[in-house]
Structure formats: C-alpha cells, structure tokens
C-alpha cells in the first residue's frame, strides 16, 4: 500500500501545467501573451535579438526634437510663426512641427493668411503680419534669403544625425532651424541594456538610410546595424544570422516584419502593430514597449526553470521514497502525507511566479 501511494504521480502530473498556467497568467497581467509551451524552451536558446527600428525602437511618428535660433531670436516666436503655418499643411513633417509648437508654447496658434504649399520645398504665408517661410534650404534660396553660418551648421549637424532640418524665415531673414525625426522611445536604451544582461546580442534592422539607422543605434547602444534593407529582404537577414549558427529572436510590428518574425526562432510582435505581425509571432507584447520584450524573455525563462524544478522534485521524491516503501520502512499514513506534501510543494513553487516583476 505504501508503494502504491508513493508511486502515485500526482506531483509529476502537476509539475508542468501549474507552472504554465501561473506563468502565462502573470504574463497576461504584464501585457505578455505567450502562444504555446514550446516558446519557453526557445527563449533559453536565443542568443541574438533583431530589432526593427520604426515602431519598435522608435515611436514610428515624426516628432519635433530640437530648435536652433539665430542670435536675438526668441524660440517662442519661432514656434508660434512656424507652428501656425505648418498647422495648415497635411504633410507628416509639418504636422510634427505644428504639434511640437503647440505643446511647447502651451498657447493657441494664430491663423495664417495667404497660405501656400510649395510641393517638395515647404510652405509660406502671412502670420501676425510677418511674411513667413518654413521649409528646405532651397525654399529660402529661391526667395533670395541667405542662411547665416550658425544656422547652416545646424542644418549640417541635423543631416549628419539622420534628422530632417527645416529652416524658418520671416521678413526676409532666416531666424531658426527645426530638427524633426522619428523619435526614439524613452525606454528603448534601457530595454537594449536589459537584453544584453540576458546574454542577447542586439541587432538593428531597418529600411531607412544608414545615417539615420546608425544615429538611432548609437542612441540606444546597438553596435550591429543592417540599414537600407527592403521589406522582402528582412527575412534574408534573419536567415543569414541563423546560418552563422545563431539562435535568433525577432522583434517587429509591421506587415513587412511578418515573414522575418515567422522565420526567426522566436518572434515577438508589438501589440500596437499589425495583425499580420501578431499572427506570425510566438509572443505578443500588448503595450508596444520594447522593455516588455526583455520582461517576456525573463518570464519565459523563469517559467521554464520553475517547471524543471517541479519535475526534479517530483522525480526525486519518488526515487527517494519508493525504496523505503518497498522495504517496509514507510508507514502508509506517512506515505500519504508525503505524497500530499509533494503535490502542495509543486503547486506552491509554481505560484511563486505570481510575484514576477
């Protein structure tokens, strides 16, 4: 009877499903959706993580990042005049300037007069009695306006950093340079650092030009960059890394990332991205925050470790107790208590995952 009680595989049967249930439940609370148990094993093997740039490392939308003014020019005046004019344009860069101006001045923007959109160059109009031009250097050149050396240097600096430079002029003089770019998410640098602590080598993958890609990579701490990659070629980059013997995790959010997500050993899709990317992935990060990618890998690894601990206890308990029961050294009542304690231990050990942060 003692042998039958000890041999009852209750703990063994609870070892895996309880840890999976608690781990996936905790993941859902943190905005991490795990599609299947095989994903857990993959997270332990991956050693390289490929990060799509737009929408993953960056916000995916143009943002006003910096304002350079000429001596004697007030930044508020620049933002009011440029923001008012750009607000009338539907171009993404113009909308970024208008939104940034409204946020920084915290006042309603004036309504421009005689607004004119000049395709490929910028906009012009009259704001608060000033004849204002906002756009590329060529726009000011066509109007006979010279750009001072300090502002010309700001334009060069912006281009070197992969940002779009917009020159603002009114009443026949250039007064400022605005820098607009797809801003890096505030959590991306910390997320990359955390991925490194997990033993992963981060790689940046983007279709943007190399200057933009390297500027973003330098800001978040990534050394390896694949730039100017066509959407259909992203999967080839993943295959190339795999051919080098690497186990690759891919993090993306767009339709053009779906094939690469499916090809990668572990696919992580931003929940703020497209349905195609989410469907092709193994893990979905509901919040769209790159830092959650590191949390997802840590949680998956912790869940797998918990399962292994449960199995080790279940097997160890049977291996140690069965000989005692077989030789009549274990009372059936004690065996029953030990079997119950074994099951309680497995469940309690799994419940520790609820404290994962």
Wavefront OBJ file of the C-alpha trace (Angstrom):
o trace
v 0.000 0.000 0.000
v 2.847 2.390 0.828
v 4.454 1.666 -2.553
v 1.185 2.378 -4.385
v 0.737 5.665 -2.523
v 4.299 6.838 -3.144
v 4.155 5.790 -6.820
v 1.022 7.899 -7.424
v 2.250 10.508 -9.954
v 0.223 13.452 -8.637
v 3.191 15.816 -8.308
v 4.531 14.727 -11.700
v 1.177 15.476 -13.311
v 1.008 18.916 -11.698
v 4.621 19.912 -12.343
v 4.205 21.375 -15.848
v 0.584 22.599 -16.163
v 0.559 24.554 -12.896
v 3.746 26.445 -13.782
v 2.454 27.109 -17.311
v -0.886 28.361 -16.022
v 0.638 30.704 -13.454
v 3.411 31.884 -15.799
v 1.113 32.671 -18.734
v -1.406 34.283 -16.370
v 1.255 36.546 -14.913
v 2.431 37.335 -18.435
v -1.089 38.412 -19.417
v -1.172 40.754 -16.408
v 2.077 42.327 -17.614
v 0.908 42.596 -21.238
v 2.774 39.500 -22.493
v 0.807 36.874 -24.427
v 2.593 33.508 -24.765
v 1.172 31.350 -27.572
v 2.431 27.919 -26.543
v 4.673 25.930 -24.188
v 7.334 25.304 -26.859
v 8.068 29.050 -26.771
v 9.539 28.672 -23.289
v 12.296 26.333 -24.453
v 13.159 28.648 -27.357
v 13.699 31.642 -25.060
v 16.530 29.788 -23.349
v 18.356 29.087 -26.604
v 18.202 32.511 -28.295
v 21.460 34.467 -28.307
v 20.689 37.236 -30.845
v 17.760 39.659 -30.941
v 16.958 41.543 -34.162
v 15.067 44.788 -33.553
v 13.037 46.518 -36.251
v 13.580 50.288 -35.972
v 10.352 52.055 -36.876
v 7.597 51.471 -34.343
v 9.753 49.163 -32.219
v 12.846 51.097 -31.160
v 11.324 54.416 -32.264
v 7.818 55.803 -31.859
v 7.007 55.434 -35.555
v 5.875 59.037 -35.923
v 7.727 62.252 -36.736
v 8.470 64.495 -33.740
v 9.927 67.989 -33.260
v 13.157 67.271 -31.391
v 15.172 70.493 -31.316
v 15.067 74.213 -32.142
v 18.159 76.246 -33.107
v 17.634 80.013 -33.147
v 19.716 82.853 -34.560
v 21.111 85.441 -32.103
v 18.385 87.782 -30.904
v 15.539 85.452 -31.905
v 13.136 84.160 -29.285
v 12.272 80.456 -29.535
v 8.626 81.109 -28.672
v 8.287 83.456 -31.648
v 9.791 80.816 -33.932
v 7.402 78.136 -32.713
v 4.321 80.384 -32.948
v 5.019 81.519 -36.507
v 6.282 78.184 -37.855
v 3.662 76.144 -35.981
v 0.801 78.312 -37.245
v 1.926 77.948 -40.850
v 2.671 74.201 -40.660
v -0.680 73.539 -38.982
v -2.358 74.278 -42.302
v -0.306 71.592 -44.080
v -1.135 67.866 -44.082
v 2.476 66.713 -44.525
v 3.706 64.451 -41.645
v 6.737 66.668 -41.029
v 4.548 69.785 -40.974
v 2.171 68.157 -38.516
v 5.124 67.206 -36.284
v 6.221 70.866 -36.212
v 2.680 72.090 -35.527
v 2.142 69.583 -32.717
v 5.535 70.312 -31.152
v 4.950 74.061 -31.339
v 1.542 73.786 -29.669
v 2.957 71.626 -26.872
v 5.980 73.833 -26.205
v 4.219 77.190 -26.305
v 1.093 75.932 -24.495
v -0.937 78.638 -26.266
v -3.307 78.556 -29.255
v -1.505 79.031 -32.556
v -2.539 82.035 -34.702
v -4.330 81.551 -38.010
v -2.161 82.189 -41.092
v -3.182 84.209 -44.136
v -2.320 83.655 -47.798
v -1.124 80.123 -47.030
v 0.660 78.446 -49.931
v 2.052 74.916 -50.076
v 5.153 74.592 -52.286
v 5.497 70.874 -53.146
v 8.837 69.377 -52.178
v 10.119 72.591 -50.591
v 7.835 73.800 -47.786
v 5.140 76.361 -47.073
v 4.746 80.110 -46.988
v 2.148 82.581 -45.744
v 1.470 85.575 -43.527
v 1.274 85.098 -39.746
v 0.726 88.016 -37.341
v 1.731 90.409 -40.110
v 5.008 88.606 -40.900
v 5.754 87.011 -44.286
v 6.876 83.561 -43.127
v 8.656 80.744 -44.994
v 9.151 77.286 -43.485
v 10.894 74.511 -45.397
v 14.095 73.316 -47.022
v 17.150 75.479 -47.714
v 16.176 75.644 -51.396
v 12.929 77.413 -50.470
v 14.833 80.239 -48.819
v 17.356 80.286 -51.652
v 14.579 80.765 -54.221
v 13.354 83.719 -52.158
v 16.844 85.249 -52.037
v 17.245 84.714 -48.280
v 20.748 83.875 -47.041
v 21.172 81.370 -44.194
v 23.683 82.545 -41.516
v 26.705 80.356 -40.785
v 25.468 79.220 -37.383
v 22.117 78.069 -38.766
v 23.838 76.456 -41.778
v 25.932 74.498 -39.268
v 22.739 73.371 -37.509
v 21.393 72.096 -40.849
v 24.593 70.115 -41.453
v 24.543 68.718 -37.920
v 20.928 67.595 -38.306
v 21.675 65.812 -41.584
v 24.674 64.039 -40.039
v 22.424 62.790 -37.238
v 19.834 61.442 -39.643
v 17.290 64.171 -38.849
v 15.275 66.414 -41.149
v 16.265 70.097 -40.956
v 13.579 72.741 -41.516
v 14.594 76.386 -41.879
v 12.276 79.143 -40.608
v 12.457 82.665 -42.027
v 10.294 85.765 -41.874
v 10.545 89.328 -43.135
v 13.405 88.359 -45.456
v 15.723 86.838 -42.780
v 16.429 83.283 -41.628
v 15.744 83.005 -37.881
v 15.837 79.330 -36.899
v 16.364 75.683 -37.808
v 13.984 72.984 -36.567
v 15.065 69.346 -36.263
v 12.402 66.701 -36.909
v 12.829 62.922 -36.741
v 11.209 59.687 -35.753
v 11.972 59.922 -32.020
v 13.472 57.018 -30.087
v 11.162 55.629 -27.403
v 12.218 56.704 -23.923
v 12.509 53.076 -22.753
v 14.477 51.715 -25.723
v 18.000 52.306 -24.372
v 17.159 50.655 -21.052
v 15.475 47.779 -22.899
v 18.573 47.156 -25.052
v 20.770 47.201 -21.946
v 18.491 44.661 -20.261
v 18.550 42.421 -23.335
v 22.339 42.457 -23.141
v 22.242 41.382 -19.487
v 20.154 38.397 -20.611
v 23.042 37.339 -22.857
v 21.498 38.547 -26.115
v 23.326 40.395 -28.883
v 21.089 43.236 -30.204
v 20.951 43.955 -33.946
v 19.101 46.906 -35.536
v 17.245 46.219 -38.799
v 15.660 48.982 -40.901
v 14.881 50.119 -44.400
v 15.990 53.674 -43.580
v 19.284 55.113 -44.780
v 22.458 54.245 -42.892
v 22.946 57.697 -41.329
v 19.526 57.545 -39.657
v 19.981 53.914 -38.614
v 23.414 54.456 -37.089
v 22.233 57.558 -35.225
v 19.382 55.574 -33.642
v 21.665 52.609 -32.921
v 24.207 54.845 -31.189
v 21.474 56.426 -29.071
v 20.197 53.096 -27.723
v 23.518 51.250 -27.527
v 23.422 48.861 -30.516
v 26.647 48.026 -32.358
v 25.410 45.964 -35.323
v 23.185 47.685 -37.915
v 21.522 46.406 -41.093
v 20.293 49.512 -42.943
v 18.563 50.184 -46.281
v 17.047 46.690 -46.202
v 13.997 46.201 -48.418
v 10.916 44.774 -46.644
v 11.129 41.481 -48.547
v 14.823 41.150 -47.650
v 14.363 41.307 -43.872
v 13.769 37.566 -43.728
v 17.109 37.063 -45.526
v 18.910 38.927 -42.720
v 17.383 36.531 -40.178
v 18.398 33.543 -42.322
v 21.934 34.923 -42.628
v 22.288 35.175 -38.845
v 20.892 31.656 -38.438
v 23.386 30.342 -40.989
v 26.127 31.690 -38.712
v 24.885 29.318 -36.003
v 22.912 31.884 -34.062
v 19.503 31.364 -32.488
v 17.571 34.485 -33.448
v 14.725 36.361 -31.772
v 12.982 38.989 -33.917
v 11.014 41.961 -32.567
v 8.797 43.859 -35.026
v 5.413 45.444 -35.564
v 4.671 45.869 -39.266
v 3.347 43.817 -42.157
v 6.838 43.854 -43.661
v 8.168 42.207 -40.483
v 5.780 39.224 -40.597
v 7.988 36.957 -42.724
v 11.041 37.680 -40.558
v 9.013 37.049 -37.381
v 7.900 33.678 -38.751
v 11.431 32.757 -39.843
v 13.063 33.669 -36.510
v 13.489 31.054 -33.810
v 11.469 33.339 -31.534
v 9.123 36.023 -32.859
v 7.956 38.901 -30.648
v 5.319 41.250 -32.063
v 4.327 44.640 -30.732
v 0.645 44.629 -29.824
v 0.404 48.141 -31.289
v 1.447 46.767 -34.682
v -0.369 44.962 -37.480
v -2.426 41.777 -37.244
v -0.068 40.053 -39.696
v 2.916 40.604 -37.403
v 0.986 39.447 -34.329
v -0.220 36.290 -36.095
v 3.323 35.403 -37.220
v 4.852 35.812 -33.752
v 5.301 33.494 -30.761
v 4.945 36.237 -28.151
v 2.791 39.363 -28.317
v 3.772 42.462 -26.337
v 0.435 44.172 -25.730
v 1.854 47.526 -24.566
v 4.152 48.014 -27.542
v 7.067 48.815 -25.207
v 10.445 47.293 -26.127
v 11.283 46.866 -22.451
v 8.458 44.325 -22.255
v 10.430 42.180 -24.728
v 13.141 41.699 -22.102
v 10.459 41.027 -19.482
v 8.871 38.427 -21.762
v 12.127 36.548 -22.188
v 12.865 36.704 -18.455
v 9.369 35.463 -17.575
v 9.561 32.632 -20.108
v 12.925 31.530 -18.772
v 11.694 31.774 -15.174
v 8.636 29.660 -16.022
v 10.812 27.013 -17.681
v 13.122 26.953 -14.654
v 10.098 26.501 -12.379
v 8.850 23.571 -14.487
v 12.258 21.910 -14.294
v 12.366 22.453 -10.526
v 8.922 20.888 -10.161
v 9.903 17.872 -12.256
v 13.150 17.449 -10.337
v 11.256 17.431 -7.052
v 8.593 15.016 -8.354
v 11.163 12.543 -9.674
v 13.463 12.957 -6.685
v 10.601 12.358 -4.262
v 9.682 9.064 -5.987
v 13.282 7.883 -6.337
v 13.994 8.505 -2.653
v 10.697 7.252 -1.172
v 9.959 4.171 -3.302
v 12.829 2.037 -1.897
v 11.784 2.941 1.659
v 8.209 1.911 0.896
v 9.297 -1.306 -0.866
v 11.360 -2.446 2.117
v 8.512 -1.750 4.548
v 10.261 1.211 6.152
v 7.456 3.693 5.375
v 4.069 3.651 7.072
v 1.185 4.101 4.560
v -0.149 7.038 6.596
v 3.218 8.775 6.413
v 3.430 7.907 2.702
v 0.022 9.539 2.142
v 1.098 12.682 3.967
v 4.376 12.768 1.983
v 2.510 12.383 -1.318
v 0.157 15.239 -0.433
v 3.090 17.388 0.682
v 4.813 16.722 -2.645
v 1.786 17.987 -4.599
v 1.445 21.022 -2.345
v 5.144 21.815 -2.863
v 4.801 21.701 -6.672
v 1.761 23.989 -6.668
v 3.317 26.413 -4.174
v 6.542 26.561 -6.167
v 4.550 27.386 -9.315
v 2.589 30.108 -7.521
v 5.863 31.931 -6.832
v 5.677 33.089 -10.455
v 2.827 35.402 -9.470
v 5.438 37.611 -7.789
v 7.426 38.058 -11.029
v 8.100 41.741 -11.808
l 1 2 3 4 5 6 7 8 9 10 11 12 13 14 15 16 17 18 19 20 21 22 23 24 25 26 27 28 29 30 31 32 33 34 35 36 37 38 39 40 41 42 43 44 45 46 47 48 49 50 51 52 53 54 55 56 57 58 59 60 61 62 63 64 65 66 67 68 69 70 71 72 73 74 75 76 77 78 79 80 81 82 83 84 85 86 87 88 89 90 91 92 93 94 95 96 97 98 99 100 101 102 103 104 105 106 107 108 109 110 111 112 113 114 115 116 117 118 119 120 121 122 123 124 125 126 127 128 129 130 131 132 133 134 135 136 137 138 139 140 141 142 143 144 145 146 147 148 149 150 151 152 153 154 155 156 157 158 159 160 161 162 163 164 165 166 167 168 169 170 171 172 173 174 175 176 177 178 179 180 181 182 183 184 185 186 187 188 189 190 191 192 193 194 195 196 197 198 199 200 201 202 203 204 205 206 207 208 209 210 211 212 213 214 215 216 217 218 219 220 221 222 223 224 225 226 227 228 229 230 231 232 233 234 235 236 237 238 239 240 241 242 243 244 245 246 247 248 249 250 251 252 253 254 255 256 257 258 259 260 261 262 263 264 265 266 267 268 269 270 271 272 273 274 275 276 277 278 279 280 281 282 283 284 285 286 287 288 289 290 291 292 293 294 295 296 297 298 299 300 301 302 303 304 305 306 307 308 309 310 311 312 313 314 315 316 317 318 319 320 321 322 323 324 325 326 327 328 329 330 331 332 333 334 335 336 337 338 339 340 341 342 343 344 345 346 347 348 349 350 351 352 353 354 355 356 357
